[in-house]
């Protein structure tokens, strides 16, 4: 699939059409199985988990070694098993610490440290909660030494601190319009509470509160060996690796025992809808669930896992079958039952079309109540048991899994034979067990329903449901019901006319017959150049070049168009052709003034600006600064391989006057925590162009 990133700037052309190519191949095979009579379960397979060897160091660190000489490789995993800690007004300090660790030590500077790891072809990662190294056998003693050095003697410099802080702040800004991220963090805050470690999240304010001293103090307090587990797996000998570990990690000083009392968490008394309005949402994010008090040591663990798998553990789950296969509401609906030593949780989720949000909520609640009240069938139970047996047996082929099992037994206080009897315990679960356990832990009458979406489209139908609705903002703070009435005097015409006037006036804009532009961006140290020419009526050519080579070229001659890349040329899709034919390049706002399909969408807030947002097509939204009238950003909804849609926004800034008309000289496209920033090098208004500039290559 080719994913298009369309960046339209009325004055300096449609910037980008294609930046990234995502190729996804899937092979599907089908077989027919007679399931009219569920098969009888055979005896549980005998699982030989081997005999990992372990020892405990004087500083309290527990070490587990699994010898495996199938390949001349080895890895070490360090798990610092800290009690959940509440970071409060410096939330993000642990992430900052993790970002700074592993970048040099007091004994070896950053560049030398990283270059040596690369030279060995090794992997080394450290964080506030542990670390991981992997390498060929001959390099393992050295890379293990570097892991210990990075852990015990980390180098925290002011320059690295400021760099990582800036990256974190950019990351926060990039997710402010991400509906899934907002839904996840608000859902956690509401179910656990704002003073619970599981309920807090990083904000721009909390990141700005963090100092280098905070990072150093957090390291001293939480990076301690006395609650740590080091697992070694691979082509090693226990008698040889033990003295090496004692020598390297024996210098790690024991810390104070940590004791943080978690706040009490409570479920709701009744089903309640918690709603967050996101005007840019093209689909609704739904979470339905409750908290559970259950850990792996609880005998109910096995029945709960099997029951959840039947409800929403995959494509054969009831939620998926109902909401996707039967109703067509979504591309997938799933559930999870997470056990914990502290507070477990059950969650059913789905991303659905706006117009079916209320129906999807009803169906999810219905399926939860149905499985708790009526239970599951023998056929369903037999099928998921078969799945668990297969996946468990396959997992035991990995030495790292065996080591993980050994760590879990100690870490979670499990019975010594927990994994030897694992399959036997799953096989012994009955349909009555599943019904009893699901009825106990899935609270059908006390569910919290989290809905994040475009309130203007979905709130009326949600209000008709028999549940109370509580309103929250994007930070999970209580608020009032959104006001969706259009402010007096704001129309498509007023927004567009203000923009046209702001960039130079209608007469100046209409006098522009063509525009050419050269812009540059830096991608992983390499210069990316973009050349664009647009001319009346609706002709355009765009080229993306790197290191003198043309990566992509798109041409439209007013009637037809094509994209060429890597020597291959493909015609533009018919939908793109019609869009270009109907446009009024190089200034689309002139055409939008008379386009009945362009609608006023919403009033939004971002970066302290009030924005007037227009819906210019089904999947395209343009936001204008209410104060200046200038275009602030354009958002395109891109379709992913699974059919879901994600927003991709492009921001316009640094407007400068050329021949009496303002053009943005900075065009930024955030991509995750990074940003693709195009700086305009040159703009030419009404250059000499001819039909030969828009020839489509065959």
Secondary structure, DSSP 8 states (H G I E B T S, - for coil): -EEE---EETTTEE--SEEEE--------------SS---------------EEEE-TTS-EEEEEE--SSSEEEEEEEE-------GGGTTHHHHHHHHTTS-BSSS-HHHHHHHHHHTT-EEEEETTEEEEEEEHHHHHHHHHHHHHHHHSB---HHHHHHHHHHHHHHHHHTTT-HHHHHHHHHHHHHH-TTSTTT----HHHHHH--HHHHHHHHHHH--GGGEEEEEEES--HHHHHHHHHHHHTTS----------------SS-EEEEEE-TT-SEEEEEEEEEE---TTSTTHHHHHHHHHHHHSSTTSHHHIIIIIIT--EEEEEEEEE--SS-EEEEEEEEEEGGGHHHHHHHHHHHHHHHHHH---HHHHHHHHHHHHHHHHHHTTSHHHHHHHHHHHHHTT--TTTTTTHHHHHHT--HHHHHHHHHHHS-TTS-EEEEEE-HHHHHHHHHTSSSEEEEE-TTS-B------S--TT--HHHHHHHHHHHHT-HHHHHT--EEEEEEEEEETTEEEEEEEEEETTTEEEEEEEETTEEEEEEEE-SS-EEEEETTEEEE--HHHHHHHHT--TT-HHHHHTT-TT-EEEEEEEETTEEEEEEEEETTEEEEEETTT--EEEEEEEEE-TTS-EEEEEEEEEEEEEETTEEEEEEEEEEETTEEEEEEEEEEEES----GGGG----
